[in-house]
Protein backbone atom coordinates (compact mmCIF):
# COMPACT_ATOMS: atom_id res chain seq x y z
CA UNK A 1 0.00 0.00 0.00
CA UNK A 2 1.49 3.36 -1.16
CA UNK A 3 4.85 1.63 -1.70
CA UNK A 4 6.00 3.68 -4.68
CA UNK A 5 5.20 7.06 -3.11
CA UNK A 6 7.15 6.00 -0.03
CA UNK A 7 10.10 5.10 -2.28
CA UNK A 8 9.92 8.49 -4.01
CA UNK A 9 10.18 10.35 -0.70
CA UNK A 10 12.89 7.97 0.53
CA UNK A 11 15.05 8.61 -2.54
CA UNK A 12 14.51 12.34 -2.23
CA UNK A 13 15.53 12.42 1.42
CA UNK A 14 18.66 10.38 0.71
CA UNK A 15 19.66 12.60 -2.22
CA UNK A 16 18.69 15.94 -0.69
CA UNK A 17 20.41 15.13 2.62
CA UNK A 18 23.73 14.82 0.79
CA UNK A 19 23.21 18.17 -0.96
CA UNK A 20 22.42 20.40 2.02
CA UNK A 21 25.66 22.32 1.55
CA UNK A 22 24.78 23.21 -2.06
CA UNK A 23 21.64 25.32 -2.32
CA UNK A 24 21.58 25.07 -6.12
CA UNK A 25 21.82 21.25 -6.21
CA UNK A 26 19.32 20.97 -3.37
CA UNK A 27 16.80 22.98 -5.37
CA UNK A 28 17.47 20.76 -8.39
CA UNK A 29 16.64 17.69 -6.27
CA UNK A 30 13.36 19.33 -5.25
CA UNK A 31 12.50 19.81 -8.93
CA UNK A 32 13.24 16.12 -9.56
CA UNK A 33 11.00 15.23 -6.62
CA UNK A 34 8.15 17.10 -8.30
CA UNK A 35 8.44 15.03 -11.46
CA UNK A 36 8.63 11.76 -9.49
CA UNK A 37 5.49 12.70 -7.53
CA UNK A 38 3.54 13.34 -10.73
CA UNK A 39 4.57 9.89 -11.96
CA UNK A 40 2.94 8.36 -8.88
CA UNK A 41 -0.55 9.86 -9.16
CA UNK A 42 0.17 13.09 -7.32
CA UNK A 43 -1.67 15.80 -9.27
CA UNK A 44 0.68 18.34 -10.86
CA UNK A 45 -0.68 21.22 -8.80
CA UNK A 46 -0.08 19.23 -5.60
CA UNK A 47 3.46 18.29 -6.63
CA UNK A 48 4.08 21.92 -7.57
CA UNK A 49 2.87 23.08 -4.15
CA UNK A 50 5.03 20.55 -2.30
CA UNK A 51 8.05 21.65 -4.32
CA UNK A 52 7.37 25.37 -3.82
CA UNK A 53 6.91 24.92 -0.06
CA UNK A 54 10.18 23.00 0.21
CA UNK A 55 11.93 25.61 -1.93
CA UNK A 56 10.62 28.42 0.28
CA UNK A 57 11.98 26.72 3.39
CA UNK A 58 15.35 26.14 1.76
CA UNK A 59 15.58 29.79 0.74
CA UNK A 60 14.55 30.90 4.25
CA UNK A 61 17.36 28.78 5.64
CA UNK A 62 15.11 26.63 7.82
CA UNK A 63 16.31 23.32 6.32
CA UNK A 64 19.77 22.48 7.64
CA UNK A 65 19.57 18.73 8.23
CA UNK A 66 17.94 15.49 7.19
CA UNK A 67 15.58 15.82 10.17
CA UNK A 68 14.55 19.27 8.93
CA UNK A 69 13.73 17.82 5.50
CA UNK A 70 11.54 15.07 6.93
CA UNK A 71 9.85 17.50 9.32
CA UNK A 72 9.13 19.91 6.46
CA UNK A 73 7.63 17.16 4.30
CA UNK A 74 5.47 15.91 7.17
CA UNK A 75 4.16 19.42 7.90
CA UNK A 76 3.44 20.14 4.24
CA UNK A 77 1.57 16.88 3.66
CA UNK A 78 -0.46 17.10 6.87
CA UNK A 79 -1.43 20.69 6.07
CA UNK A 80 -3.53 19.46 3.14
CA UNK A 81 -5.76 17.53 5.53
CA UNK A 82 -6.25 20.24 8.16
CA UNK A 83 -9.31 22.46 8.21
CA UNK A 84 -11.48 20.02 6.25
CA UNK A 85 -15.05 19.45 7.42
CA UNK A 86 -14.94 16.09 9.18
CA UNK A 87 -17.89 13.76 8.60
CA UNK A 88 -18.99 11.14 11.13
CA UNK A 89 -21.78 9.01 9.68
CA UNK A 90 -22.68 7.52 13.05
CA UNK A 91 -23.12 10.93 14.70
CA UNK A 92 -25.11 12.17 11.71
CA UNK A 93 -27.33 9.09 11.78
CA UNK A 94 -28.01 9.64 15.48
CA UNK A 95 -29.05 13.25 14.93
CA UNK A 96 -30.70 13.36 11.48
CA UNK A 97 -33.15 10.43 11.59
CA UNK A 98 -33.26 9.45 8.82
CA UNK A 99 -29.76 9.84 7.42
CA UNK A 100 -29.84 10.03 3.62
CA UNK A 101 -26.65 9.34 1.69
CA UNK A 102 -26.27 9.62 -2.09
CA UNK A 103 -23.37 7.70 -3.62
CA UNK A 104 -21.72 9.10 -6.75
CA UNK A 105 -19.14 7.60 -9.07
CA UNK A 106 -18.56 6.14 -12.52
CA UNK A 107 -19.30 2.51 -13.33
CA UNK A 108 -16.67 0.01 -12.30
CA UNK A 109 -15.15 1.80 -9.30
CA UNK A 110 -16.77 -0.48 -6.73
CA UNK A 111 -19.69 1.80 -5.86
CA UNK A 112 -22.33 -0.88 -5.20
CA UNK A 113 -19.90 -2.92 -3.10
CA UNK A 114 -19.03 0.22 -1.13
CA UNK A 115 -22.73 0.89 -0.53
CA UNK A 116 -23.11 -2.63 0.86
CA UNK A 117 -20.02 -2.16 3.05
CA UNK A 118 -21.35 1.12 4.45
CA UNK A 119 -24.74 -0.54 5.00
CA UNK A 120 -23.08 -3.31 7.04
CA UNK A 121 -21.09 -0.68 8.96
CA UNK A 122 -24.26 1.22 9.84
CA UNK A 123 -26.15 -1.94 10.84
CA UNK A 124 -23.31 -3.07 13.08
CA UNK A 125 -23.56 0.26 14.87
CA UNK A 126 -27.25 -0.14 15.63
CA UNK A 127 -28.95 1.48 12.66
CA UNK A 128 -31.48 0.07 10.19
CA UNK A 129 -30.23 0.74 6.64
CA UNK A 130 -32.09 0.45 3.35
CA UNK A 131 -30.14 0.30 0.09
CA UNK A 132 -31.83 2.10 -2.81
CA UNK A 133 -31.09 0.93 -6.38
CA UNK A 134 -31.60 4.25 -8.20
CA UNK A 135 -29.38 3.36 -11.16
CA UNK A 136 -32.20 2.50 -13.56
CA UNK A 137 -29.94 2.99 -16.59
CA UNK A 138 -27.24 0.31 -16.50
CA UNK A 139 -28.31 -3.27 -17.09
CA UNK A 140 -27.42 -5.36 -14.05
CA UNK A 141 -27.03 -2.43 -11.65
CA UNK A 142 -30.06 -3.35 -9.57
CA UNK A 143 -29.16 -7.05 -9.65
CA UNK A 144 -25.76 -6.19 -8.16
CA UNK A 145 -27.38 -4.57 -5.15
CA UNK A 146 -29.83 -7.48 -4.88
CA UNK A 147 -26.88 -9.87 -4.63
CA UNK A 148 -25.35 -7.75 -1.86
CA UNK A 149 -28.75 -7.70 -0.17
CA UNK A 150 -28.93 -11.50 -0.23
CA UNK A 151 -25.41 -11.84 1.13
CA UNK A 152 -25.76 -9.25 3.90
CA UNK A 153 -29.44 -9.58 4.77
CA UNK A 154 -29.86 -5.83 4.30
CA UNK A 155 -32.96 -4.93 2.23
CA UNK A 156 -32.75 -3.15 -1.13
CA UNK A 157 -35.48 -1.09 -2.81
CA UNK A 158 -35.60 -1.56 -6.59
CA UNK A 159 -37.69 -0.36 -9.52
CA UNK A 160 -38.05 -0.85 -13.26
CA UNK A 161 -35.19 -0.22 -15.65
CA UNK A 162 -35.77 2.95 -17.61
CA UNK A 163 -37.98 4.45 -14.90
CA UNK A 164 -37.35 7.88 -13.39
CA UNK A 165 -34.61 7.36 -10.75
CA UNK A 166 -35.71 10.42 -8.75
CA UNK A 167 -39.24 9.04 -8.51
CA UNK A 168 -37.80 5.71 -7.38
CA UNK A 169 -35.80 7.50 -4.66
CA UNK A 170 -38.92 9.33 -3.48
CA UNK A 171 -40.87 6.07 -3.30
CA UNK A 172 -38.00 4.33 -1.50
CA UNK A 173 -37.81 7.00 1.18
CA UNK A 174 -41.58 6.90 1.78
CA UNK A 175 -41.48 3.09 1.89
CA UNK A 176 -38.54 3.12 4.31
CA UNK A 177 -39.95 5.74 6.65
CA UNK A 178 -43.14 3.74 7.01
CA UNK A 179 -41.13 0.65 8.00
CA UNK A 180 -38.66 2.13 10.46
CA UNK A 181 -35.56 2.41 8.29
CA UNK A 182 -33.31 5.23 9.50
CA UNK A 183 -30.44 5.17 6.98
CA UNK A 184 -30.98 5.40 3.21
CA UNK A 185 -28.04 4.47 0.98
CA UNK A 186 -28.84 5.64 -2.55
CA UNK A 187 -27.01 4.27 -5.58
CA UNK A 188 -26.91 6.44 -8.73
CA UNK A 189 -25.93 5.99 -12.37
CA UNK A 190 -22.32 6.61 -13.38
CA UNK A 191 -21.94 6.55 -17.13
CA UNK A 192 -18.30 6.80 -18.13
CA UNK A 193 -18.53 9.74 -20.51
CA UNK A 194 -19.66 13.25 -19.67
CA UNK A 195 -23.40 13.15 -20.19
CA UNK A 196 -25.80 16.08 -19.86
CA UNK A 197 -28.65 13.68 -19.13
CA UNK A 198 -26.65 12.09 -16.30
CA UNK A 199 -25.96 15.47 -14.71
CA UNK A 200 -29.62 16.44 -14.88
CA UNK A 201 -30.60 13.05 -13.47
CA UNK A 202 -28.20 13.42 -10.53
CA UNK A 203 -29.38 16.96 -9.83
CA UNK A 204 -32.99 15.76 -9.75
CA UNK A 205 -32.14 12.91 -7.36
CA UNK A 206 -30.38 15.36 -5.05
CA UNK A 207 -33.38 17.73 -5.13
CA UNK A 208 -35.76 14.91 -4.27
CA UNK A 209 -33.63 13.07 -1.70
CA UNK A 210 -32.19 16.17 0.00
CA UNK A 211 -29.22 14.05 1.08
CA UNK A 212 -27.29 14.75 4.27
CA UNK A 213 -24.11 13.46 2.65
CA UNK A 214 -22.97 13.02 -0.95
CA UNK A 215 -20.19 10.44 -1.11
CA UNK A 216 -17.99 10.10 -4.18
CA UNK A 217 -16.53 6.64 -4.78
CA UNK A 218 -13.31 6.41 -6.80
CA UNK A 219 -10.97 3.56 -7.67
CA UNK A 220 -7.38 4.23 -6.57
CA UNK A 221 -6.05 2.10 -9.43
CA UNK A 222 -7.42 4.55 -12.02
CA UNK A 223 -4.87 7.16 -10.90
CA UNK A 224 -5.40 10.56 -12.47
CA UNK A 225 -8.75 9.47 -13.91
CA UNK A 226 -10.01 9.48 -10.31
CA UNK A 227 -9.16 13.18 -10.08
CA UNK A 228 -11.03 13.98 -13.28
CA UNK A 229 -14.04 12.05 -12.00
CA UNK A 230 -13.86 14.00 -8.73
CA UNK A 231 -13.85 17.30 -10.58
CA UNK A 232 -16.78 16.21 -12.76
CA UNK A 233 -19.08 15.10 -9.92
CA UNK A 234 -18.11 18.00 -7.67
CA UNK A 235 -18.99 20.50 -10.41
CA UNK A 236 -22.18 18.62 -11.32
CA UNK A 237 -23.81 18.17 -7.91
CA UNK A 238 -21.16 18.74 -5.23
CA UNK A 239 -19.25 16.20 -3.17
CA UNK A 240 -19.03 16.09 0.64
CA UNK A 241 -16.44 13.35 1.05
CA UNK A 242 -14.72 10.51 -0.79
CA UNK A 243 -14.31 6.75 -0.49
CA UNK A 244 -11.21 5.39 -2.24
CA UNK A 245 -11.54 1.73 -3.22
CA UNK A 246 -8.95 -0.99 -4.01
CA UNK A 247 -6.31 0.68 -1.86
CA UNK A 248 -4.98 -2.73 -0.78
CA UNK A 249 -3.67 -3.25 -4.35
CA UNK A 250 -2.54 0.34 -4.86
CA UNK A 251 1.21 1.00 -4.88
CA UNK A 252 1.55 4.51 -6.32
CA UNK A 253 -0.04 6.32 -3.38
CA UNK A 254 -0.85 9.80 -4.65
CA UNK A 255 -4.63 9.60 -5.17
CA UNK A 256 -5.81 10.34 -1.57
CA UNK A 257 -3.44 13.31 -1.33
CA UNK A 258 -4.51 14.72 -4.69
CA UNK A 259 -8.24 14.29 -4.03
CA UNK A 260 -8.06 16.16 -0.74
CA UNK A 261 -5.96 18.96 -2.21
CA UNK A 262 -8.21 19.44 -5.25
CA UNK A 263 -11.65 18.93 -3.69
CA UNK A 264 -10.90 20.38 -0.24
CA UNK A 265 -13.11 17.53 1.05
CA UNK A 266 -12.08 14.63 3.32
CA UNK A 267 -11.48 11.01 2.43
CA UNK A 268 -13.99 9.17 4.63
CA UNK A 269 -13.08 5.51 4.06
CA UNK A 270 -10.64 3.40 2.07
CA UNK A 271 -11.54 -0.02 0.69
CA UNK A 272 -8.89 -2.59 1.61
CA UNK A 273 -10.45 -5.87 0.45
CA UNK A 274 -13.52 -7.69 -0.83
CA UNK A 275 -15.09 -8.59 2.50
CA UNK A 276 -17.98 -6.44 3.71
CA UNK A 277 -15.90 -5.43 6.71
CA UNK A 278 -12.94 -4.35 4.56
CA UNK A 279 -13.85 -0.68 4.81
CA UNK A 280 -11.40 1.30 6.91
CA UNK A 281 -11.86 4.86 8.22
CA UNK A 282 -9.20 7.00 6.56
CA UNK A 283 -6.65 8.44 9.00
CA UNK A 284 -4.58 11.29 7.48
CA UNK A 285 -1.84 11.01 10.11
CA UNK A 286 -1.52 7.28 9.51
CA UNK A 287 -1.42 7.89 5.74
CA UNK A 288 1.35 10.49 5.99
CA UNK A 289 3.35 8.39 8.44
CA UNK A 290 3.05 5.37 6.15
CA UNK A 291 4.52 7.21 3.16
CA UNK A 292 7.26 8.82 5.27
CA UNK A 293 8.07 5.75 7.37
CA UNK A 294 11.74 5.10 8.03
CA UNK A 295 12.92 8.44 6.63
CA UNK A 296 14.02 10.10 9.90
C-alpha positions, 0 to 999 in steps of 0.5 A, a space after each residue: 500500500 502506497 509503496 511507490 510514493 514511499 520510495 519516491 520520498 525515501 530517494 529524495 531524502 537520501 539525495 537531498 540530505 547529501 546536498 544540504 551544503 549546495 543550495 543550487 543542487 538541493 533545489 534541483 533535487 526538489 524539482 526532480 522530486 516534483 516530477 517523481 510525484 507526478 509519476 505516482 498519481 500526485 496531481 501536478 498542482 499538488 506536486 508543484 505546491 510541495 516543491 514550492 513549499 520545500 523551496 521556500 523553506 530552503 531559501 529561508 534557511 530553515 532546512 539544515 539537516 535530514 531531520 529538517 527535511 523530513 519534518 518539512 515534508 510531514 508538515 506540508 503533507 499534513 497541512 492538506 488535511 487540516 481544516 477540512 469538514 470532518 464527517 462522522 456518519 454515526 453521529 449524523 445518523 443519530 441526529 438526522 433520523 433518517 440519514 440520507 446518503 447519495 453515492 456518486 461515481 462512474 461505473 466500475 469503481 466499486 460503488 455498489 460494493 461500497 454501498 453494501 459495506 457502508 450498509 453493514 457498517 451502519 447496521 453493526 452500529 445499531 442502525 437500520 439501513 435500506 439500500 436504494 437501487 436508483 441506477 435504472 440505466 445500466 443493465 445489471 445495476 439493480 441485480 448487483 445490489 440485490 446480490 449484496 442484499 442477499 449476502 448481507 441480509 440488508 434490504 434493497 429497494 428496486 424499480 423498473 429499468 428505464 424508470 425515473 430514478 428520482 421518482 424511485 428514490 422518493 418512493 424508496 424514502 416513503 417506503 422506508 420511513 413507514 417501516 422504520 428504516 433510518 439510513 438510506 443508501 442511494 445508488 446512482 448511475 455513473 456513465 463513463 462519458 460526460 453526459 448532460 442527461 446524467 448530470 440532470 438526473 443526478 441533480 434531480 435525485 439530489 433535489 428529491 432526496 435532500 441528502 445529508 451526505 454526498 459520497 464520491 466513490 473512486 478507484 485508486 487504481 485509475 490514478 489521475 482518472 479518479 481526479 477527473 471524476 472528482 472534478 466532474 461530480 463535484 462541479 455537477 452536484 457537489 461532493 461532501 467526502 470521498 471513499 477510495 476503493 482498491 487501496 490494498 492493491 494500490 502501490 503509487 499512493 498519490 490519489 488520496 493526497 490529490 483528491 483532498 488537495 483538489 476537492 478540499 473535502 475529506 477522504 472518509 473511508 478506504 476499501 482494503 479488500 472484498 469482505 464487507 468489513 474491509 472498509 477502513 476509516 481513513 486516518 490522514 496522520 496514519 497515511 502520511 506516516 506510512 509514506 514517510 516511514 523510516 525516513 528520519 
